[in-house]
Amino acid sequence: MLLKQFVIKTLLLVFITSAICFAVFQFFFPHKFLLLYPLFPIFFGIINIFIFHSLSLVKESSLSKFSTRYLLCTTVKLLSSLAFIVVFLFINKEEVIPFLATFLSVYFIFLFQEITSILNLFKKNDKSETTHAKT
């Protein structure tokens, strides 16, 4: 149930962020627009769904297992993002500033969503444990 809600929220965030990306570049910087920019939210949305699903599978496990899984997912996300940035910048050196500004903006938007959803996952887990403990 939580995964379904998270996927819906993520898809909504992907749509809104892609639309904003597209609108900003079409209206304010049309000469700097690349079709790749509105695709960044899709990339991070898919990664966030994978991370949330992976973490929801171990939320009932020990804290060390959860922490290890979170660190692994975050490391893979960071390294894949870094590899993507490096490859793009080798291919297209003229678009460094708009590319990095867009990429990092979208990265931090989805990082904020990831962190708040994980915190909510823990809050809901704690509430259900306290409810079960009282009965």
N, CA, C and O of each residue as an XYZ file, in Angstrom:
540
protein
N       0.821     -1.200      0.000
C       0.000      0.000      0.000
C       0.867      1.268      0.000
O       0.604      2.220     -0.735
N       1.908      1.252      0.845
C       2.789      2.422      0.894
C       3.544      2.601     -0.414
O       3.771      3.728     -0.854
N       3.933      1.494     -1.035
C       4.655      1.578     -2.304
C       3.777      2.190     -3.382
O       4.250      2.999     -4.180
N       2.501      1.813     -3.415
C       1.584      2.358     -4.408
C       1.425      3.873     -4.232
O       1.432      4.619     -5.211
N       1.281      4.318     -2.988
C       1.171      5.752     -2.714
C       2.459      6.479     -3.114
O       2.418      7.575     -3.673
N       3.591      5.856     -2.820
C       4.867      6.470     -3.168
C       5.018      6.586     -4.680
O       5.477      7.614     -5.179
N       4.641      5.549     -5.408
C       4.743      5.577     -6.873
C       3.860      6.684     -7.440
O       4.275      7.399     -8.353
N       2.659      6.831     -6.914
C       1.757      7.886     -7.397
C       2.353      9.267     -7.119
O       2.340     10.137     -7.989
N       2.871      9.464     -5.914
C       3.494     10.751     -5.578
C       4.723     11.018     -6.453
O       4.951     12.145     -6.895
N       5.496      9.984     -6.690
C       6.698     10.142     -7.515
C       6.332     10.471     -8.957
O       6.954     11.336     -9.573
N       5.334      9.792     -9.494
C       4.907     10.092    -10.866
C       4.375     11.519    -10.983
O       4.606     12.193    -11.987
N       3.671     11.971     -9.964
C       3.188     13.356     -9.958
C       4.366     14.329     -9.911
O       4.376     15.332    -10.624
N       5.347     14.031     -9.076
C       6.533     14.881     -8.995
C       7.318     14.863    -10.305
O       7.836     15.896    -10.730
N       7.408     13.705    -10.942
C       8.086     13.597    -12.240
C       7.381     14.470    -13.272
O       8.030     15.206    -14.015
N       6.065     14.389    -13.318
C       5.305     15.182    -14.292
C       5.485     16.678    -14.046
O       5.736     17.438    -14.982
N       5.360     17.097    -12.802
C       5.476     18.528    -12.477
C       6.886     19.036    -12.761
O       7.055     20.100    -13.358
N       7.888     18.290    -12.341
C       9.276     18.714    -12.539
C       9.641     18.736    -14.024
O      10.327     19.650    -14.482
N       9.190     17.747    -14.762
C       9.458     17.735    -16.210
C       8.799     18.917    -16.900
O       9.395     19.551    -17.770
N       7.567     19.209    -16.508
C       6.852     20.341    -17.106
C       7.549     21.660    -16.789
O       7.673     22.524    -17.658
N       8.000     21.817    -15.559
C       8.706     23.044    -15.181
C      10.018     23.158    -15.958
O      10.362     24.225    -16.466
N      10.733     22.054    -16.042
C      11.998     22.027    -16.807
C      11.748     22.436    -18.255
O      12.450     23.286    -18.803
N      10.764     21.834    -18.847
C      10.439     22.121    -20.241
C      10.041     23.581    -20.414
O      10.507     24.248    -21.338
N       9.177     24.081    -19.524
C       8.688     25.457    -19.636
C       9.808     26.476    -19.442
O       9.903     27.447    -20.192
N      10.649     26.257    -18.445
C      11.735     27.209    -18.177
C      12.667     27.302    -19.379
O      13.045     28.399    -19.791
N      13.033     26.169    -19.933
C      13.959     26.214    -21.064
C      13.283     26.682    -22.345
O      13.931     27.339    -23.159
N      12.037     26.378    -22.552
C      11.357     26.821    -23.772
C      11.118     28.326    -23.771
O      11.252     28.977    -24.807
N      10.758     28.891    -22.597
C      10.399     30.310    -22.551
C      11.565     31.233    -22.223
O      11.609     32.362    -22.711
N      12.510     30.775    -21.406
C      13.582     31.657    -20.967
C      14.927     31.387    -21.647
O      15.703     32.316    -21.871
N      15.203     30.137    -21.973
C      16.476     29.769    -22.584
C      16.264     28.823    -23.762
O      16.769     27.701    -23.744
N      15.528     29.256    -24.784
C      15.239     28.319    -25.879
C      16.482     27.873    -26.648
O      16.492     26.779    -27.213
N      17.506     28.684    -26.680
C      18.728     28.308    -27.389
C      19.567     27.305    -26.600
O      20.470     26.688    -27.166
N      19.290     27.127    -25.306
C      20.030     26.178    -24.465
C      19.246     24.879    -24.218
O      19.723     23.994    -23.508
N      18.063     24.768    -24.794
C      17.196     23.623    -24.526
C      17.724     22.345    -25.168
O      18.084     22.322    -26.345
N      17.761     21.294    -24.373
C      18.037     19.947    -24.859
C      16.871     19.066    -24.423
O      16.350     19.228    -23.320
N      16.469     18.158    -25.261
C      15.368     17.267    -24.924
C      15.704     16.399    -23.711
O      14.814     15.838    -23.072
N      16.964     16.297    -23.409
C      17.422     15.500    -22.276
C      16.984     16.094    -20.937
O      16.756     15.343    -19.988
N      16.861     17.406    -20.834
C      16.562     18.052    -19.559
C      15.237     17.615    -18.948
O      15.215     17.296    -17.759
N      14.137     17.581    -19.684
C      12.895     17.098    -19.070
C      12.906     15.600    -18.746
O      12.004     15.111    -18.067
N      13.910     14.877    -19.222
C      14.011     13.448    -18.927
C      14.722     13.167    -17.604
O      14.645     12.050    -17.093
N      15.402     14.148    -17.048
C      16.064     13.961    -15.760
C      15.087     13.512    -14.672
O      15.394     12.572    -13.939
N      13.919     14.153    -14.544
C      12.981     13.697    -13.503
C      12.545     12.241    -13.680
O      12.314     11.542    -12.694
N      12.433     11.785    -14.912
C      12.056     10.381    -15.140
C      13.165      9.474    -14.613
O      12.890      8.470    -13.955
N      14.397      9.822    -14.896
C      15.552      9.057    -14.415
C      15.556      8.968    -12.892
O      15.688      7.882    -12.327
N      15.411     10.115    -12.231
C      15.445     10.118    -10.772
C      14.179      9.523    -10.163
O      14.228      8.954     -9.073
N      13.059      9.647    -10.846
C      11.834      9.021    -10.363
C      11.952      7.510    -10.330
O      11.549      6.871     -9.357
N      12.500      6.939    -11.383
C      12.699      5.483    -11.439
C      13.664      5.043    -10.345
O      13.431      4.037     -9.675
N      14.732      5.783    -10.166
C      15.700      5.436     -9.114
C      15.051      5.527     -7.734
O      15.259      4.648     -6.898
N      14.270      6.575     -7.487
C      13.619      6.724     -6.183
C      12.623      5.602     -5.908
O      12.529      5.116     -4.781
N      11.888      5.193     -6.925
C      10.943      4.084     -6.739
C      11.705      2.811     -6.396
O      11.302      2.063     -5.505
N      12.798      2.567     -7.098
C      13.624      1.393     -6.805
C      14.162      1.450     -5.375
O      14.112      0.450     -4.659
N      14.671      2.595     -4.954
C      15.228      2.736     -3.607
C      14.146      2.534     -2.562
O      14.363      1.820     -1.583
N      12.987      3.145     -2.748
C      11.911      3.006     -1.769
C      11.454      1.556     -1.673
O      11.237      1.038     -0.578
N      11.308      0.907     -2.822
C      10.893     -0.497     -2.815
C      11.937     -1.364     -2.116
O      11.592     -2.236     -1.319
N      13.197     -1.126     -2.412
C      14.277     -1.885     -1.809
C      14.311     -1.685     -0.293
O      14.541     -2.637      0.453
N      14.086     -0.467      0.156
C      14.119     -0.187      1.591
C      12.864     -0.679      2.302
O      12.925     -1.073      3.466
N      11.738     -0.660      1.616
C      10.512     -1.147      2.249
C      10.554     -2.659      2.471
O       9.846     -3.182      3.332
N      11.381     -3.358      1.698
C      11.525     -4.807      1.888
C      12.287     -5.147      3.169
O      12.083     -6.213      3.748
N      13.163     -4.244      3.610
C      13.968     -4.518      4.803
C      13.608     -3.624      5.983
O      14.357     -3.573      6.958
N      12.490     -2.925      5.921
C      12.154     -2.003      7.016
C      11.865     -2.742      8.319
O      12.045     -2.180      9.399
N      11.425     -3.978      8.232
C      11.140     -4.768      9.423
C      12.390     -5.456      9.961
O      12.376     -5.992     11.070
N      13.456     -5.445      9.192
C      14.701     -6.105      9.595
C      15.458     -5.250     10.597
O      14.956     -4.235     11.079
N      16.648     -5.674     10.894
C      17.481     -4.922     11.833
C      17.891     -3.586     11.227
O      17.876     -3.395     10.011
N      18.251     -2.689     12.097
C      18.669     -1.358     11.653
C      19.955     -1.437     10.829
O      20.137     -0.661      9.891
N      20.830     -2.352     11.168
C      22.082     -2.465     10.411
C      21.820     -2.927      8.977
O      22.476     -2.454      8.049
N      20.876     -3.839      8.786
C      20.546     -4.291      7.437
C      19.896     -3.159      6.634
O      20.190     -2.973      5.453
N      19.014     -2.413      7.287
C      18.376     -1.273      6.631
C      19.415     -0.227      6.253
O      19.401      0.290      5.136
N      20.310      0.085      7.173
C      21.339      1.100      6.917
C      22.262      0.676      5.785
O      22.627      1.485      4.932
N      22.634     -0.594      5.782
C      23.495     -1.095      4.719
C      22.812     -0.981      3.364
O      23.430     -0.571      2.382
N      21.543     -1.342      3.317
C      20.792     -1.263      2.052
C      20.654      0.190      1.609
O      20.801      0.495      0.425
N      20.371      1.092      2.557
C      20.230      2.504      2.206
C      21.547      3.068      1.669
O      21.562      3.777      0.663
N      22.635      2.752      2.338
C      23.939      3.243      1.875
C      24.294      2.677      0.508
O      24.847      3.390     -0.330
N      23.987      1.415      0.273
C      24.246      0.809     -1.028
C      23.425      1.508     -2.117
O      23.960      1.859     -3.169
N      22.147      1.705     -1.869
C      21.279      2.364     -2.866
C      21.734      3.791     -3.135
O      21.771      4.226     -4.286
N      22.076      4.513     -2.088
C      22.505      5.899     -2.243
C      23.838      5.975     -2.994
O      24.038      6.863     -3.824
N      24.731      5.056     -2.706
C      26.016      5.035     -3.400
C      25.835      4.742     -4.885
O      26.457      5.388     -5.728
N      24.990      3.776     -5.203
C      24.727      3.456     -6.611
C      24.097      4.657     -7.318
O      24.447      4.968     -8.456
N      23.179      5.320     -6.647
C      22.535      6.505     -7.239
C      23.561      7.610     -7.481
O      23.579      8.221     -8.549
N      24.397      7.858     -6.509
C      25.394      8.921     -6.638
C      26.419      8.597     -7.721
O      26.751      9.459     -8.535
N      26.917      7.379     -7.739
C      27.924      7.018     -8.733
C      27.356      6.968    -10.145
O      28.032      7.359    -11.096
N      26.122      6.491    -10.292
C      25.517      6.487    -11.627
C      25.254      7.916    -12.097
O      25.407      8.213    -13.282
N      24.867      8.788    -11.195
C      24.675     10.192    -11.549
C      25.993     10.835    -11.954
O      26.060     11.565    -12.943
N      27.025     10.563    -11.194
C      28.340     11.111    -11.503
C      28.858     10.599    -12.843
O      29.424     11.364    -13.623
N      28.668      9.323    -13.109
C      29.093      8.756    -14.397
C      28.332      9.409    -15.545
O      28.917      9.720    -16.583
N      27.039      9.616    -15.364
C      26.230     10.265    -16.392
C      26.720     11.691    -16.651
O      26.825     12.119    -17.801
N      27.016     12.418    -15.577
C      27.510     13.793    -15.725
C      28.835     13.816    -16.482
O      29.010     14.604    -17.412
N      29.751     12.964    -16.091
C      31.069     12.939    -16.730
C      30.952     12.594    -18.208
O      31.575     13.248    -19.045
N      30.170     11.586    -18.538
C      30.001     11.195    -19.944
C      29.390     12.337    -20.748
O      29.858     12.654    -21.842
N      28.341     12.953    -20.204
C      27.697     14.046    -20.932
C      28.660     15.211    -21.146
O      28.706     15.790    -22.231
N      29.424     15.551    -20.119
C      30.325     16.696    -20.236
C      31.477     16.436    -21.195
O      32.013     17.378    -21.779
N      31.866     15.186    -21.369
C      32.866     14.871    -22.388
C      32.280     15.017    -23.782
O      32.973     15.437    -24.708
N      31.029     14.678    -23.934
C      30.376     14.742    -25.242
C      30.000     16.172    -25.610
O      30.198     16.588    -26.752
N      29.465     16.921    -24.669
C      28.916     18.243    -24.955
C      29.508     19.262    -23.976
O      28.909     19.536    -22.936
N      30.646     19.808    -24.291
C      31.333     20.724    -23.388
C      30.743     22.132    -23.393
O      31.008     22.915    -22.481
N      29.953     22.459    -24.399
C      29.400     23.812    -24.493
C      28.242     24.042    -23.523
O      27.971     25.185    -23.153
N      27.575     23.006    -23.118
C      26.365     23.137    -22.300
C      26.607     22.817    -20.829
O      25.715     22.280    -20.171
N      27.768     23.125    -20.302
C      28.130     22.734    -18.943
C      27.220     23.377    -17.895
O      26.658     22.676    -17.053
N      27.072     24.682    -17.937
C      26.327     25.399    -16.900
C      24.847     25.014    -16.898
O      24.339     24.639    -15.841
N      24.123     25.086    -18.026
C      22.704     24.709    -17.971
C      22.500     23.233    -17.606
O      21.549     22.881    -16.908
N      23.397     22.390    -18.084
C      23.276     20.970    -17.781
C      23.429     20.715    -16.291
O      22.585     20.059    -15.681
N      24.502     21.229    -15.703
C      24.734     21.001    -14.277
C      23.676     21.663    -13.407
O      23.258     21.087    -12.403
N      23.241     22.849    -13.772
C      22.201     23.524    -12.990
C      20.899     22.720    -13.009
O      20.258     22.540    -11.973
N      20.524     22.250    -14.163
C      19.298     21.468    -14.280
C      19.440     20.126    -13.575
O      18.561     19.722    -12.814
N      20.534     19.447    -13.826
C      20.745     18.128    -13.240
C      20.757     18.193    -11.714
O      20.086     17.398    -11.056
N      21.505     19.121    -11.155
C      21.599     19.216     -9.707
C      20.298     19.689     -9.066
O      19.953     19.255     -7.967
N      19.577     20.575     -9.747
C      18.278     21.003     -9.222
C      17.318     19.827     -9.111
O      16.672     19.631     -8.082
N      17.236     19.059    -10.173
C      16.343     17.893    -10.172
C      16.849     16.851     -9.177
O      16.049     16.221     -8.485
N      18.156     16.664     -9.099
C      18.735     15.712     -8.151
C      18.311     16.042     -6.722
O      17.890     15.160     -5.974
N      18.423     17.318     -6.347
C      18.096     17.702     -4.979
C      16.586     17.666     -4.711
O      16.174     17.374     -3.588
N      15.772     17.951     -5.698
C      14.320     17.824     -5.524
C      13.960     16.378     -5.211
O      13.190     16.112     -4.288
N      14.509     15.453     -5.970
C      14.188     14.048     -5.748
C      14.897     13.491     -4.516
O      14.398     12.546     -3.905
N      16.032     14.040     -4.140
C      16.681     13.642     -2.899
C      15.819     14.038     -1.704
O      15.676     13.267     -0.755
N      15.252     15.228     -1.750
C      14.348     15.679     -0.690
C      13.135     14.755     -0.600
O      12.716     14.381      0.496
N      12.572     14.390     -1.748
C      11.424     13.484     -1.753
C      11.806     12.117     -1.180
O      11.040     11.522     -0.422
N      12.976     11.631     -1.539
C      13.443     10.334     -1.045
C      13.593     10.343      0.474
O      13.139      9.419      1.150
N      14.219     11.370      1.004
C      14.463     11.449      2.443
C      13.160     11.585      3.208
O      12.965     10.906      4.216
N      12.263     12.452      2.749
C      10.991     12.606      3.464
C      10.154     11.336      3.406
O       9.474     11.010      4.378
N      10.186     10.619      2.303
C       9.405      9.385      2.222
C       9.981      8.307      3.129
O       9.227      7.530      3.714
N      11.300      8.246      3.254
C      11.913      7.264      4.155
C      11.600      7.617      5.601
O      11.324      6.730      6.409
N      11.640      8.886      5.931
C      11.273      9.296      7.291
C       9.802      8.967      7.584
O       9.469      8.518      8.680
N       8.935      9.193      6.605
C       7.520      8.836      6.785
C       7.340      7.332      6.914
O       6.472      6.871      7.655
N       8.143      6.576      6.208
C       8.097      5.121      6.320
C       8.422      4.695      7.747
O       7.771      3.806      8.295
N       9.423      5.324      8.344
C       9.763      5.012      9.725
C       8.675      5.468     10.688
O       8.359      4.759     11.643
N       8.099      6.643     10.449
C       7.035      7.138     11.332
C       5.825      6.212     11.309
O       5.250      5.912     12.356
N       5.442      5.763     10.134
C       4.307      4.851     10.028
C       4.633      3.510     10.666
O       3.764      2.884     11.274
N       5.871      3.066     10.534
C       6.297      1.821     11.144
C       6.275      1.938     12.674
O       5.844      1.012     13.361
N       6.742      3.087     13.209
C       6.736      3.304     14.654
C       5.311      3.383     15.199
O       5.030      2.844     16.269
N       4.409      4.048     14.473
C       3.022      4.153     14.918
C       2.355      2.783     14.973
O       1.614      2.487     15.910
N       2.616      1.950     13.970
C       2.006      0.629     13.972
C       2.582     -0.242     15.091
O       1.865     -1.071     15.650
N       3.864     -0.067     15.426
C       4.468     -0.829     16.531
C       3.906     -0.398     17.861
O       3.665     -1.242     18.724
N       3.684      0.904     18.058
C       3.128      1.368     19.325
C       1.666      0.972     19.452
O       1.195      0.720     20.561
N       0.943      0.910     18.351
C      -0.448      0.482     18.385
C      -0.527     -0.990     18.765
O      -1.371     -1.380     19.572
N       0.349     -1.807     18.189
C       0.367     -3.236     18.496
C       0.848     -3.490     19.923
O       0.419     -4.457     20.553
N       1.722     -2.645     20.436
C       2.240     -2.818     21.792
C       1.183     -2.508     22.828
O       1.176     -3.114     23.900
N       0.282     -1.570     22.533
C      -0.765     -1.181     23.486
C      -1.832     -2.272     23.615
O      -2.440     -2.419     24.675
N      -2.058     -3.023     22.561
C      -3.112     -4.054     22.609
C      -2.622     -5.348     23.188
O      -3.387     -6.306     23.295
